[in-house]
């Protein structure tokens, strides 16, 4: 059973909708960066032989800031409320995206352009650190117990809406502009659009209610003085389980979805515009599969669904990357959709499963440690590592092998994981 206290209070549908949809911005930004990696490599790093690796390395380095941001925002959320931390993080994200859109390029200031881009990526990663975990905690605490899986998974589905927006706008921008115009000014359009989107979400969040679980803590005077220390002292096994779930979710998403356009382009399989367009199909697949997986976890439990998805992740990605490397467009589309469904499924059940590992007291700090540490390692680093290994070995299935290794490593943890899905009161009688 879940370790958090039973409660019947829920937040309004309007607040739940705002919370769910607000994950659009985080994933719009980071997906945009990866989908635009080949363009940014030319704009900010000069377009040399190592420019794409430098761009992906910047992504990996910036991800080291996510755990730090998560700890800071997790402390704020556990001490003064979920709503305030979500407002603060979105304000900083808006500033970061606007500054990125205004950056001078390599032609204007030389290598300093890449340095400034990396600095802004680090600032953005810090700002985003507590974003997803804060939204997941808010959704879980505001949802009826029997619909936690479905409603909390909507945060993942909405993040894919952000990814879809990034893919669509990237494909449209690349398709409508000449390479010269794209490098000169066109790349700025998606980042300006992201800044406007972030500002709109910040305004919508200003009318959200506070989480009922945090209000309970305030009423009971159980808000921990040091949420991080509280979590480390009382919930170490939960941290390991959260890390394992997030490791699988991160590598299936960042290697199985967001790295795929760069993989197809750098391998010479598809042109830049075609690979971005294909990713739109993958994003739609994730949006479709996510709520079904969340609802399934409400019916059969988090643990069985995680076990099924881990087994599938150990078996399928090797073959999917191999067929995508063959160059056949139908097989490329099939492989991309299968990988997207795996990643969407893990994210859907992972959202409630990780948040339910912790009580309301210190929940954001627990998620900060478990989720963002795994994301920093298996999300930010793995696209860069996959690109390096593909170049060194010439084996197109390397990214699939990376996913399979992580899936095999976390399977024993999932097998021993206690079920956290709340059992309806009538099911517990008799």
C-alpha positions in Angstrom: 0.0 0.0 0.0 1.0 3.6 -0.4 3.0 5.2 2.4 1.0 8.4 2.3 -1.9 9.2 4.6 -5.4 8.6 3.4 -7.3 11.7 2.4 -10.5 12.5 0.5 -10.0 16.1 -0.4 -9.4 16.9 -4.1 -8.6 20.1 -5.9 -10.9 21.6 -8.6 -10.9 20.4 -12.1 -9.6 23.7 -13.3 -6.5 23.5 -11.0 -5.9 19.9 -12.1 -6.1 20.9 -15.8 -3.7 23.8 -15.3 -1.3 21.5 -13.4 -1.4 18.8 -16.0 -1.1 21.1 -19.0 1.8 23.1 -17.5 4.3 20.3 -18.2 4.0 21.2 -21.8 6.7 23.9 -21.4 9.4 21.8 -19.8 9.2 19.1 -22.5 8.7 21.6 -25.3 12.1 23.2 -24.4 14.2 20.1 -23.9 12.6 18.2 -26.9 13.1 21.3 -29.0 16.8 21.4 -28.1 17.4 17.8 -29.1 15.2 17.9 -32.2 17.1 21.1 -33.3 20.5 19.6 -32.3 21.8 19.4 -35.8 20.7 23.0 -36.6 22.1 24.4 -33.3 25.4 22.6 -33.9 25.9 24.7 -37.0 24.6 27.9 -35.5 26.5 27.9 -32.2 29.5 25.5 -32.8 30.4 26.3 -36.4 29.2 23.1 -38.1 32.5 21.2 -37.9 32.9 17.5 -37.6 32.5 17.5 -33.8 29.7 20.2 -33.7 26.8 17.8 -33.1 28.8 16.0 -30.4 29.5 19.4 -28.8 25.8 20.3 -28.9 24.7 16.9 -27.3 27.5 17.3 -24.8 26.1 20.6 -23.8 22.7 19.0 -23.2 24.4 16.3 -21.1 26.4 18.8 -19.0 23.4 21.0 -18.4 21.5 18.0 -17.1 23.8 18.0 -14.1 22.0 21.1 -12.9 18.6 19.3 -12.8 19.2 17.5 -9.5 20.5 20.7 -7.9 17.4 22.6 -9.1 15.2 19.7 -8.0 16.6 19.8 -4.5 16.2 23.5 -4.2 12.6 23.6 -5.6 11.8 20.4 -3.7 12.7 22.1 -0.5 10.6 25.1 -1.4 7.7 23.0 -2.3 7.9 20.9 0.9 8.3 23.9 3.1 6.0 26.6 1.7 3.8 24.8 -0.8 3.5 23.2 -4.2 1.8 26.2 -5.8 4.6 28.7 -5.0 7.4 26.5 -6.3 5.5 25.8 -9.5 5.1 29.6 -10.0 8.7 30.3 -9.4 10.1 27.6 -11.6 7.9 28.7 -14.5 9.0 32.3 -14.1 12.6 31.3 -14.4 11.9 29.0 -17.4 10.2 31.9 -19.3 13.3 34.1 -18.8 15.6 31.3 -19.9 13.7 30.6 -23.2 13.5 34.3 -24.0 17.3 34.7 -23.5 18.0 31.7 -25.7 16.0 33.2 -28.5 18.0 36.4 -28.3 21.5 34.8 -28.2 24.1 35.9 -30.7 25.4 33.1 -32.9 28.8 31.7 -33.9 29.1 34.0 -36.9 28.7 37.0 -34.6 30.9 36.2 -31.6 32.7 32.9 -32.4 33.2 30.2 -29.8 31.6 32.4 -27.1 28.2 31.6 -28.7 28.5 27.9 -27.7 29.6 28.9 -24.1 26.6 31.2 -23.7 24.3 28.5 -25.0 25.7 26.0 -22.5 25.3 28.6 -19.7 21.6 29.1 -20.6 21.0 25.4 -20.8 22.4 25.0 -17.3 20.1 27.8 -16.0 17.1 26.2 -17.8 17.9 22.8 -16.4 18.2 24.3 -12.9 14.8 26.0 -13.3 13.2 22.8 -14.6 14.7 20.7 -11.9 11.6 20.7 -9.7 9.0 21.2 -12.5 7.9 17.7 -13.4 8.2 16.3 -9.9 6.3 19.3 -8.5 3.5 18.7 -11.1 3.4 15.0 -10.5 3.1 15.5 -6.7 0.4 18.1 -7.1 -1.6 15.9 -9.5 -1.3 12.8 -7.2 -2.3 14.8 -4.1 -5.3 16.4 -5.8 -6.7 13.3 -7.5 -9.3 10.9 -6.2 -7.5 7.8 -5.0 -9.1 5.4 -7.5 -8.1 7.6 -10.4 -4.6 8.5 -9.3 -2.9 6.6 -12.1 -5.0 8.0 -14.9 -5.0 11.6 -13.7 -1.3 11.7 -12.7 -0.4 10.1 -16.0 -1.9 13.2 -17.7 1.2 15.1 -16.7 3.2 12.7 -18.9 0.6 13.0 -21.7 0.7 16.8 -21.5 4.5 16.7 -21.6 4.2 14.8 -24.9 1.9 17.6 -26.2 4.9 19.9 -25.5 7.1 17.4 -27.4 4.6 17.3 -30.2 4.6 21.1 -30.4 8.4 21.1 -30.5 8.5 18.5 -33.3 5.7 20.2 -35.3 7.2 23.7 -35.1 10.7 22.4 -35.8 9.6 20.5 -38.8 7.5 23.5 -40.1 10.5 25.9 -39.5 13.0 23.6 -41.2 10.6 22.9 -44.1 9.6 26.5 -44.9 13.0 28.2 -44.7 16.2 27.8 -46.7 19.3 26.6 -44.8 20.7 30.1 -44.9 17.6 31.7 -43.4 17.3 28.9 -40.9 20.8 29.5 -39.7 20.5 33.3 -39.8 17.3 33.8 -37.9 14.8 31.0 -38.4 16.1 28.9 -35.5 15.0 31.6 -33.1 11.3 31.2 -33.9 10.6 28.1 -31.9 12.4 29.5 -28.9 10.4 32.8 -29.0 7.2 30.7 -29.2 8.4 28.7 -26.1 8.9 31.9 -24.1 5.3 33.0 -25.0 4.0 29.6 -24.0 5.8 29.6 -20.7 4.5 33.1 -19.8 1.0 32.0 -20.5 1.4 28.9 -18.3 2.8 31.1 -15.5 -0.3 33.3 -15.7 -2.6 30.3 -15.6 -0.8 28.8 -12.5 -1.4 32.0 -10.6 -5.0 30.9 -10.0 -4.3 27.3 -9.0 -5.3 26.1 -5.5 -2.8 24.7 -3.1 -2.4 21.0 -2.8 -4.8 19.5 -0.2 -2.1 17.3 1.2 0.2 20.3 1.9 -2.7 22.1 3.5 -3.2 19.0 5.7 0.5 19.2 6.7 0.1 22.8 7.7 -3.0 22.1 9.7 -1.4 19.2 11.5 2.0 21.0 11.8 3.7 18.1 10.3 5.7 20.1 7.6 9.3 18.8 8.1 11.9 21.4 9.0 14.4 19.7 6.7 12.5 17.8 4.0 15.7 16.4 2.4 17.1 15.1 5.7 13.6 13.7 6.6 13.5 11.7 3.3 17.1 10.4 3.6 16.4 9.3 7.2 13.1 7.6 6.7 12.7 6.6 3.0 15.9 5.3 1.6 14.4 2.2 0.0 11.8 4.4 -1.7 14.6 6.5 -3.1 16.1 3.4 -4.8 12.8 2.3 -6.2 12.1 5.8 -7.5 15.6 5.9 -9.1 15.0 2.6 -10.8 11.6 3.6 -12.3 13.0 6.9 -13.5 16.1 5.4 -15.0 14.0 3.2 -17.3 11.6 6.1 -18.0 14.5 8.4 -18.9 16.5 6.1 -21.2 13.4 4.9 -23.0 12.3 8.5 -23.6 15.6 10.3 -24.3 17.2 7.5 -26.4 14.0 5.9 -27.7 12.3 9.2 -28.7 14.2 12.4 -28.6 17.6 11.1 -29.8 15.9 9.3 -32.8 15.9 12.4 -35.2 19.6 13.1 -34.6 20.3 9.3 -35.0 18.4 9.2 -38.3 20.0 12.4 -39.6 23.6 11.7 -38.5 23.4 8.1 -39.8 22.4 9.3 -43.2 19.1 7.4 -43.0 16.7 10.4 -43.4 17.0 14.0 -44.2 16.7 16.5 -41.4 13.1 17.6 -42.2 11.9 14.0 -42.8 13.3 12.8 -39.5 11.6 15.6 -37.6 8.3 14.9 -39.3 8.5 11.3 -38.4 8.9 12.3 -34.8 5.5 13.9 -34.9 4.0 10.4 -35.3 6.0 9.1 -32.3 4.7 12.0 -30.1 1.1 11.3 -31.1 1.6 7.6 -30.2 2.8 8.6 -26.7 -0.1 10.9 -26.2 -2.5 8.1 -27.1 -0.9 5.3 -25.0 -0.2 7.3 -21.9 -3.8 7.6 -20.4 -4.6 4.0 -21.2 -1.4 2.9 -19.3 -2.2 5.1 -16.4 -5.8 3.7 -16.2 -4.5 0.2 -16.5 -2.2 0.8 -13.5 -5.3 1.9 -11.5 -7.0 -1.4 -12.4 -4.2 -4.0 -12.0 -1.6 -2.1 -10.0 1.7 -0.2 -10.7 4.0 -3.1 -10.1 2.6 -5.5 -12.8 2.6 -2.8 -15.4 6.1 -1.8 -14.6 7.3 -5.4 -14.9 5.6 -5.9 -18.3 7.1 -2.7 -19.6 10.6 -3.5 -18.3 10.5 -6.9 -20.0 9.4 -5.3 -23.3 12.1 -2.7 -23.0 14.7 -5.5 -22.6 13.5 -7.2 -25.8 12.2 -4.7 -28.3 14.5 -1.7 -28.7 17.5 -3.7 -30.1 15.4 -4.8 -33.1 13.7 -1.4 -33.5 16.9 0.5 -33.9 18.3 -2.1 -36.2 15.3 -1.9 -38.5 15.4 1.9 -38.4 19.0 1.8 -39.5 18.0 -0.2 -42.6 16.6 2.9 -44.3 13.2 1.5 -45.2 10.7 4.3 -44.3 7.9 2.0 -43.3 10.2 0.1 -40.9 11.6 3.4 -39.6 8.0 4.5 -38.8 7.2 1.2 -37.2 10.3 1.3 -35.0 9.7 4.9 -34.0 6.1 4.2 -32.9 7.0 1.0 -30.9 9.8 2.9 -29.1 7.5 5.8 -28.4 4.8 3.5 -27.0 7.3 1.9 -24.6 8.6 5.3 -23.4 5.0 6.6 -23.0 3.9 3.6 -21.1 6.9 3.8 -18.6 6.3 7.5 -18.1 2.6 7.0 -17.5 2.9 4.4 -14.7 6.1 5.9 -13.5 4.4 9.2 -12.5 2.1 7.8 -9.8 4.4 4.9 -8.9 7.3 7.2 -7.9 5.2 9.8 -6.1 3.4 7.1 -4.1 6.8 5.9 -2.7 6.8 8.9 -0.3 4.3 10.4 2.1 3.2 14.0 1.6 5.8 15.2 4.1 9.0 15.5 2.1 7.5 14.1 -1.1 9.0 16.7 -3.5 12.4 16.2 -1.9 12.2 12.5 -2.3 11.2 12.8 -5.9 13.9 15.4 -6.4 16.6 12.9 -5.4 15.2 9.8 -7.0 13.8 11.1 -10.2 16.1 13.9 -11.2 19.3 12.0 -10.4 18.2 9.2 -12.7 17.2 11.7 -15.3 20.5 13.4 -15.2 22.4 10.1 -15.7 20.0 8.2 -18.0 18.5 11.2 -19.8 21.0 14.0 -20.3 24.0 11.7 -20.8 22.6 8.9 -22.9 21.9 10.8 -26.3 25.5 11.9 -26.3 26.8 8.4 -25.4 24.6 6.8 -28.0 25.9 9.1 -30.7 29.5 8.4 -29.7 29.0 4.6 -29.6 27.2 4.5 -33.0 30.0 6.5 -34.5 32.7 4.2 -32.9 31.1 0.9 -33.7 29.0 1.6 -36.8 26.3 -0.6 -35.2 22.9 1.0 -35.5 21.4 -1.1 -32.7 23.7 0.4 -30.0 21.0 2.7 -28.6 18.6 -0.3 -28.3 21.3 -2.2 -26.4 21.6 0.7 -24.0 17.9 0.6 -23.3 17.9 -3.2 -22.9 20.8 -3.1 -20.3 19.0 -0.6 -18.1 15.7 -2.6 -18.4 17.5 -5.8 -17.3 19.2 -3.9 -14.4 15.9 -2.5 -13.0 13.8 -5.7 -13.4 14.9 -7.2 -10.0 14.0 -3.9 -8.3 10.5 -3.9 -9.9 10.0 -7.6 -8.9 10.6 -6.7 -5.2 8.6 -3.4 -5.3 5.6 -3.2 -3.0 2.3 -2.3 -4.7 1.4 1.3 -4.0 -2.0 1.5 -5.8 -4.6 2.5 -3.2 -7.1 -0.3 -2.7 -10.7 0.9 -2.7 -12.3 0.6 0.8 -14.9 -1.9 -0.4 -12.2 -4.2 -1.8 -10.5 -4.3 1.6 -13.6 -5.5 3.4 -14.7 -9.1 3.8 
